Amino acid sequence: MKKSLLVLASFLLFSLFLFMAKGEKNNRLDINLKGESFFEGLRIIQKKNSVRNWTLTAKRADISKDSNEADLTGVEMEVAGKGTTIYAEKGLYHMDTGNISVEGAITAKNNNYSITTGQVEIDSAQGLLKTNSDVRIEGKKFTLQGKGMEIKNNEQKVRILKDVKATFNN
C-alpha cells in the first residue's frame, strides 16, 4: 500500500512539474513573440567560395520582428586580406542579401591611410562600397577630400565622385 501511494504521489508531482514547465515555456514564447530579440556581442563572418571576405562584429544587434534585418550598434568590420578595418557607430544588416548600411562617425583604417565619412552602403556580393556623403582620405603624404565615393574592393579601386581636393606633402 505504501509503495503504490509513493508511486501515485511521484506520478502526481511529475505531472505537476510538466504542467508548470509547459506553462513557463508558453509564457516565455509569448514574451518572445510580442517583444523584439537582440544579441550582444554579435559576430558575422561572410565567406565566398570558402574564403573569408569579412568579419563583422557589433556590440549589440536588435533583430526586426520579421527577422530580415538587424540594427547594429558599435560596428567593427574587418576586411580579410586587405588589412582594413571599418568602424561605425551604427548600422543595418540585411540578412537576406548580406548587405550592410552603416552611418554615424565612420572610419576605415589600415597601415597606409584612413577614410572618414558619415554613411556607407556595402554590397557584399559585389564587393562594392558606396557613399554620397563627404569623404576625407588621409595618407602618410596626402589628404584627399570630396563628395561621394565608390570602392570596388575586388579591384582595389577607390573613386571620389565630385568636388575633389587633394593636398600632397613631401
Stockholm file with secondary structure:
# STOCKHOLM 1.0

chainA/1-170         MKKSLLVLASFLLFSLFLFMAKGEKNNRLDINLKGESFFEGLRIIQKKNSVRNWTLTAKRADISKDSNEADLTGVEMEVAGKGTTIYAEKGLYHMDTGNISVEGAITAKNNNYSITTGQVEIDSAQGLLKTNSDVRIEGKKFTLQGKGMEIKNNEQKVRILKDVKATFNN
#=GR chainA/1-170 SS CHHHHHHHHHHHHHHHHHHHHHHHHHHHHHHHHHSCEEEEEEEEEEEETTEEEEEEEEEEEEECTTSSEEEEEEEEEEETTTTEEEEEEEEEEETTTCCEEEEEEEEEECSSEEEEEEEEEEETTTTEEEEEEEEEEEESSEEEEEEEEEEETTTTEEEEEEEEEEEECC
#=GC SS_cons         CHHHHHHHHHHHHHHHHHHHHHHHHHHHHHHHHHSCEEEEEEEEEEEETTEEEEEEEEEEEEECTTSSEEEEEEEEEEETTTTEEEEEEEEEEETTTCCEEEEEEEEEECSSEEEEEEEEEEETTTTEEEEEEEEEEEESSEEEEEEEEEEETTTTEEEEEEEEEEEECC
//
